[in-house]
Structure formats: structure tokens, C-alpha cells
Amino acid sequence: MFVVSSTTYKLSPSCENISHDSITGKQQAGRKLPSSFEIREQFVRKYALGRILGRGASAEVYEARLIQDSTSPDVYPFAVKIIRRDNRMNDSTTMEVELEILRRVNHDNVIRLIEVYETQDSLYLVMERAQGGDLLTALANLPSYTESAVREVFRQLLEAVRYLHSLGIVHRDLKLDNLLFDNLPNYPNKQVASDETDDESIDEEASNRSTISVKVTDFGLSALLPEEIPSSRTMFGTSSEKKDKRLTELWGTTEYFAPEVYNRRYGRQADVWALGCILFEMLTGEIAFPYRETPVGIIERILFHGGSKPIRVFERKAGWKKLSSEAKSLIKKMLKTSPTKRFSIAECLKHPWFTGYSGSPSLKHVSSADSVRTCSTCRSNTTADDNEDEMSKFDEVVLSDAQKILKERMNRRQRRYVNLLAEVASRSSSH
């Protein structure tokens, strides 16, 4: 165990064992604090860093493994985020908030903190590594890109953010770049059939089901709200949740800013807006708001829209017309400009896009031969077999274009990553 500043960190394989005890000045005076060199030596004796995984405005992330684990020298099960204190975006408050959040969270869909090393000039956060990479890679490589596949992934994301909100955590920088996945889709494996079992007996639904486990990461810009005064709870969360306006910082990524963020009075509902942008992005491949949306004036509304509600920026995108009515409905409710009228996380999970489909979410729309779809787009009493043929074709037409766009984005980012590796190698050789 070693003490740095006013926090005690216990080096252990689990974040549950990290001590949160504060150390008073008198207690510190009676102890010999290790130097930055000693702390860095402890880190390098325990972990070996591999390739750089990413670089942001305020930190770098590397793959890492335990040095003592010689059985798998090529496997790097950890990710180390190195935050430089001299970076203009890193002040003591934001770093402490990120640390506190990582200590608090314990959810399957949120990245887990292992341990912390803190020196005078840097902060080393050792975390679990999502072996699959980022969510963009997962989506670009799904074998069957359908609304049903996206729905299962997005459900996990909603559950993760609902958990964060229950702890008073507002992420403030939700986007595809900050979403990881733990494993690749489970592609059909025809070799699982034995000699006595033909291929037709394999559970096709199980072999095609998405096994992606989403992981929310990067809490560098997140906020930790103070404890709230207990309020009446409804089926959609606390009654005060949508009216919360305690945050004022203009932090995050502008393409995902909710309108109230620009007004510097916002709360949890800003995350819902970002999630709506992400859902649109997952279903169409395009950015919902590549620039700030401006209100439509009354004259333009009358002249060009006949006095009706104006068409918004994202509704003009080519991929929008191809989505199901349920998907459009959910996105529009998540992108309401007023946070009080915008859906909460709980309301999103109760929307027909989630509840209107029978069976477990999978890469197929219909999971059993005797089920009947109940979506508003298909109210007639047709059989599941008829609907499966119809919806399979529908999905292939609707989302193949979206996946193509996502693959192009993935390839562009891969080229940037290759350039980053070259830059790091050049920097290392110069030293």
C-alpha cells in the first residue's frame, strides 16, 4: 500500500479493494511518502506496456499485461490510461472526479478499474481491456446488420447509462469512440455438428445471436452530481430528473451536444440526447447533427412547411427514410429539444421499438415460427414465416447502406491509427 496526496490506494487485482480513506495532514506527516520515481518503478515492475491503443486531447491509452504472467506474453488483458498533469485539459478536480467515478461503478457494461498509480506529473489508471475494440469496429463487422442486431447492442447501452444516472453520474461525452465491446459476434460455426447430427439440427438462432458486450468508457469529462433531495419516483424515474439543470460546463463533443448544453444549464437528459444521436448513427451510419441545429423561424415554417412542424436536420438524411416507424419514433423522442419533453432512459426502454418485438433480441427479427409481430408497421395477422421473409429483405435493404458507411469510417480511422503508431515509433527512436 502507498499513499499519494490525500488518498490511499491499495494495489490489488480488484477495484473493490481500493481504499477510499482520506489521510489527514497530520497522518501524512507521520509517514514517508514514496517519490514519483518509486511509484513509477512499482508500476514498471508489475506491468509491461504494449502498443498504444488511442490518444485523446488529455491522455494516452496503452495495452498492458502483468510481467509475471509469462504463460501468455502476447496477450494484453489490461488497458492503461496515462493522464498527464501538465495537460491544459487536466486539472485536479476533473482527475479526482474521474477517479471517484471509476471507483464507484460496478456494472457489466461499464469499464472496470483495476488499480491506480499516481505520481506528481502523471496518473496511471489500470483498467480491464475490452478485447474487441471499439463499437464502430463491432458494428462494421456484424455478419447481418439489422435493426434487431442494433437493438440488442443499444439496449445494453441504455442499461449502462441508466445505471450511471442512478449513481448521479452524467457522462457528458457519449459517442461511438467512447463505447467498446468485449467480444466479437458469434459467427455460425458449422463444425459444432457431430457425425450423428446434421447441420439442420443446429440452433440457427443461437449461432447467429449477437454476443457483443458493450462497455462504456472514458469518464474524463463526466460529472458527479451531489446527492439529491429525495423526490417522488414514477415509472419513468424521479420526477426531478428531467428538470435537473445543475451542470454548466461546455464539455463534450459538439456533434452530440444537447441544446441545453449550449445554454449551460443541463443535467442527465443531455446524455439521452447524445444516445439519440448514437442510435441514429448506428442505424444510418451518418452523424445526426454535423453542425448545430438552429430553430426554424415562423416565416420559413409557414412558407416552406405549410405551418406544420418543420423537418429537422436528421430527418433530411438519406438513411432516415429507410428506417422502421418504431425506430424513427424513438429517435425523435430522444432528440426533443426540450429536456422535459425528451424521453428518459426508462421511457426509452418501454418504447415499442424494444417491447413490440417478441422473443429474445437476436440477429433475426422473428425468433420462433409461431410468433406474430405486433409492431405498428405490421398489425395484420400474418405468420412469423411470412414476416421473417419480408423483414429480412427489409433489413438487408435498410441497413446495408448504414454498415457500408460505418465500414468506410472504420477504415479511415484505421489509417489514422497506423499514422499514430508510426508517430509513436518515431518519437521513441528519437529518444
Secondary structure in CASP SS format (residue, H / E / C, confidence):
PFRMAT SS
TARGET T0000
AUTHOR 0000-0000-0000
METHOD secondary structure of the structure
MODEL  1
M C 1.00
F E 1.00
V E 1.00
V E 1.00
S C 1.00
S C 1.00
T E 1.00
T E 1.00
Y E 1.00
K C 1.00
L C 1.00
S C 1.00
P C 1.00
S C 1.00
C H 1.00
E H 1.00
N H 1.00
I C 1.00
S C 1.00
H C 1.00
D C 1.00
S E 1.00
I C 1.00
T C 1.00
G H 1.00
K H 1.00
Q H 1.00
Q H 1.00
A H 1.00
G C 1.00
R C 1.00
K C 1.00
L C 1.00
P C 1.00
S C 1.00
S H 1.00
F H 1.00
E H 1.00
I H 1.00
R H 1.00
E H 1.00
Q H 1.00
F H 1.00
V H 1.00
R H 1.00
K H 1.00
Y E 1.00
A E 1.00
L E 1.00
G E 1.00
R E 1.00
I E 1.00
L E 1.00
G E 1.00
R E 1.00
G C 1.00
A C 1.00
S C 1.00
A E 1.00
E E 1.00
V E 1.00
Y E 1.00
E E 1.00
A E 1.00
R E 1.00
L E 1.00
I C 1.00
Q C 1.00
D C 1.00
S C 1.00
T C 1.00
S C 1.00
P C 1.00
D C 1.00
V C 1.00
Y C 1.00
P C 1.00
F E 1.00
A E 1.00
V E 1.00
K E 1.00
I E 1.00
I E 1.00
R E 1.00
R C 1.00
D C 1.00
N C 1.00
R C 1.00
M C 1.00
N C 1.00
D C 1.00
S H 1.00
T H 1.00
T H 1.00
M H 1.00
E H 1.00
V H 1.00
E H 1.00
L H 1.00
E H 1.00
I H 1.00
L H 1.00
R H 1.00
R H 1.00
V C 1.00
N C 1.00
H C 1.00
D C 1.00
N C 1.00
V E 1.00
I C 1.00
R C 1.00
L E 1.00
I E 1.00
E E 1.00
V E 1.00
Y E 1.00
E E 1.00
T C 1.00
Q C 1.00
D C 1.00
S E 1.00
L E 1.00
Y E 1.00
L E 1.00
V E 1.00
M E 1.00
E E 1.00
R C 1.00
A C 1.00
Q C 1.00
G C 1.00
G E 1.00
D E 1.00
L H 1.00
L H 1.00
T H 1.00
A H 1.00
L H 1.00
A H 1.00
N C 1.00
L C 1.00
P C 1.00
S C 1.00
Y C 1.00
T C 1.00
E H 1.00
S H 1.00
A H 1.00
V H 1.00
R H 1.00
E H 1.00
V H 1.00
F H 1.00
R H 1.00
Q H 1.00
L H 1.00
L H 1.00
E H 1.00
A H 1.00
V H 1.00
R H 1.00
Y H 1.00
L H 1.00
H H 1.00
S H 1.00
L C 1.00
G C 1.00
I E 1.00
V E 1.00
H C 1.00
R C 1.00
D C 1.00
L C 1.00
K C 1.00
L H 1.00
D H 1.00
N H 1.00
L E 1.00
L E 1.00
F E 1.00
D C 1.00
N C 1.00
L C 1.00
P C 1.00
N C 1.00
Y C 1.00
P C 1.00
N C 1.00
K H 1.00
Q H 1.00
V H 1.00
A C 1.00
S C 1.00
D C 1.00
E C 1.00
T C 1.00
D C 1.00
D H 1.00
E H 1.00
S H 1.00
I C 1.00
D C 1.00
E H 1.00
E H 1.00
A H 1.00
S H 1.00
N H 1.00
R C 1.00
S C 1.00
T C 1.00
I C 1.00
S C 1.00
V E 1.00
K E 1.00
V E 1.00
T C 1.00
D C 1.00
F C 1.00
G C 1.00
L C 1.00
S C 1.00
A E 1.00
L E 1.00
L C 1.00
P C 1.00
E C 1.00
E C 1.00
I C 1.00
P C 1.00
S C 1.00
S C 1.00
R E 1.00
T E 1.00
M C 1.00
F C 1.00
G E 1.00
T E 1.00
S C 1.00
S C 1.00
E H 1.00
K H 1.00
K H 1.00
D C 1.00
K C 1.00
R C 1.00
L E 1.00
T C 1.00
E C 1.00
L C 1.00
W C 1.00
G C 1.00
T C 1.00
T H 1.00
E H 1.00
Y H 1.00
F C 1.00
A C 1.00
P H 1.00
E H 1.00
V H 1.00
Y H 1.00
N C 1.00
R C 1.00
R C 1.00
Y E 1.00
G C 1.00
R C 1.00
Q H 1.00
A H 1.00
D H 1.00
V H 1.00
W H 1.00
A H 1.00
L H 1.00
G H 1.00
C H 1.00
I H 1.00
L H 1.00
F H 1.00
E H 1.00
M H 1.00
L H 1.00
T H 1.00
G C 1.00
E C 1.00
I C 1.00
A C 1.00
F C 1.00
P C 1.00
Y C 1.00
R C 1.00
E C 1.00
T C 1.00
P C 1.00
V C 1.00
G C 1.00
I H 1.00
I H 1.00
E H 1.00
R H 1.00
I H 1.00
L H 1.00
F H 1.00
H H 1.00
G C 1.00
G C 1.00
S C 1.00
K C 1.00
P C 1.00
I C 1.00
R C 1.00
V H 1.00
F H 1.00
E H 1.00
R H 1.00
K C 1.00
A H 1.00
G H 1.00
W H 1.00
K H 1.00
K H 1.00
L C 1.00
S C 1.00
S H 1.00
E H 1.00
A H 1.00
K H 1.00
S H 1.00
L H 1.00
I H 1.00
K H 1.00
K H 1.00
M H 1.00
L C 1.00
K C 1.00
T C 1.00
S C 1.00
P C 1.00
T C 1.00
K C 1.00
R C 1.00
F C 1.00
S C 1.00
I H 1.00
A H 1.00
E H 1.00
C H 1.00
L H 1.00
K C 1.00
H C 1.00
P H 1.00
W H 1.00
F H 1.00
T H 1.00
G C 1.00
Y C 1.00
S C 1.00
G C 1.00
S C 1.00
P C 1.00
S C 1.00
L C 1.00
K C 1.00
H C 1.00
V C 1.00
S C 1.00
S C 1.00
A C 1.00
D C 1.00
S C 1.00
V C 1.00
R C 1.00
T C 1.00
C C 1.00
S C 1.00
T C 1.00
C C 1.00
R C 1.00
S C 1.00
N C 1.00
T C 1.00
T C 1.00
A H 1.00
D H 1.00
D H 1.00
N H 1.00
E H 1.00
D H 1.00
E H 1.00
M H 1.00
S H 1.00
K H 1.00
F H 1.00
D H 1.00
E H 1.00
V H 1.00
V H 1.00
L H 1.00
S H 1.00
D H 1.00
A H 1.00
Q H 1.00
K H 1.00
I H 1.00
L H 1.00
K H 1.00
E H 1.00
R H 1.00
M H 1.00
N H 1.00
R H 1.00
R H 1.00
Q H 1.00
R H 1.00
R H 1.00
Y H 1.00
V H 1.00
N H 1.00
L H 1.00
L H 1.00
A H 1.00
E H 1.00
V H 1.00
A H 1.00
S H 1.00
R H 1.00
S H 1.00
S H 1.00
S H 1.00
H C 1.00
END
